[in-house]
Amino acid sequence: MNSTLVMINLLGAVALLLFGLALVKDGAIRALGAKLRTGLASGTKGSLRAFESGFVATVALQSSTATALKNNLPSDTWSG
């Protein structure tokens, strides 16, 4: 019974995550539209440039996620 609740909670969390991502994507497209497409096209023209853009975006998102998690956890659970 306990594992069933864990799976339901996990699936619910994944569904909320995907729903939130869809909302963010739609909002960004509505707000930025053509500017977003132009920026993405120029940021991914070549292989090296696409790699660099992806690397910078990944580093920025990972560090912001870690900061958000650190700020929301009790201080005794974070070992950083």
C-alpha positions in Angstrom: 0.0 0.0 0.0 2.8 2.4 0.9 4.6 1.8 -2.4 1.4 2.5 -4.3 1.1 5.9 -2.6 4.7 6.7 -3.4 4.1 5.9 -7.1 0.9 8.0 -7.2 2.8 10.9 -5.6 5.7 10.5 -8.1 3.4 10.4 -11.1 1.5 13.4 -9.8 4.7 15.3 -9.4 5.9 14.4 -12.9 2.5 15.5 -14.3 2.7 18.8 -12.5 6.2 19.4 -13.7 5.2 18.7 -17.3 2.2 21.0 -17.0 4.3 23.7 -15.5 6.9 23.4 -18.3 4.1 23.6 -20.9 2.8 26.8 -19.3 6.3 28.4 -19.2 6.9 27.5 -22.8 3.6 29.0 -23.9 4.1 32.1 -21.9 7.6 32.6 -23.3 6.4 32.1 -26.8 3.6 34.6 -26.3 5.8 37.2 -24.6 8.8 36.9 -26.9 7.6 35.4 -30.1 9.8 36.3 -33.1 12.6 37.6 -30.9 12.9 34.2 -29.2 13.1 32.4 -32.6 15.7 34.8 -33.9 17.8 34.5 -30.7 17.6 30.7 -30.8 18.5 30.6 -34.4 21.5 32.9 -34.0 22.6 31.0 -30.8 22.6 27.6 -32.5 24.0 28.4 -36.0 27.0 26.1 -35.8 27.9 23.0 -33.8 30.4 24.7 -31.5 28.1 27.7 -31.0 25.2 25.4 -30.2 27.3 23.5 -27.7 28.5 26.7 -26.0 24.9 28.0 -25.8 23.7 24.8 -24.4 26.5 24.6 -21.9 26.0 28.1 -20.6 22.2 27.6 -20.3 22.7 24.3 -18.4 25.2 25.8 -16.0 22.9 28.8 -15.3 19.9 26.6 -14.8 21.6 24.1 -12.6 23.1 26.8 -10.4 19.8 28.6 -10.0 18.1 25.3 -9.2 20.7 24.5 -6.6 20.3 27.9 -5.1 16.5 27.6 -4.9 16.8 24.2 -3.3 19.4 25.4 -0.8 17.1 28.3 0.2 14.1 26.0 0.7 15.8 23.2 2.7 16.4 23.3 6.4 20.1 24.3 7.1 21.0 21.0 8.7 20.1 19.0 5.5 22.5 20.9 3.2 26.1 19.9 3.2 27.5 22.6 0.9 
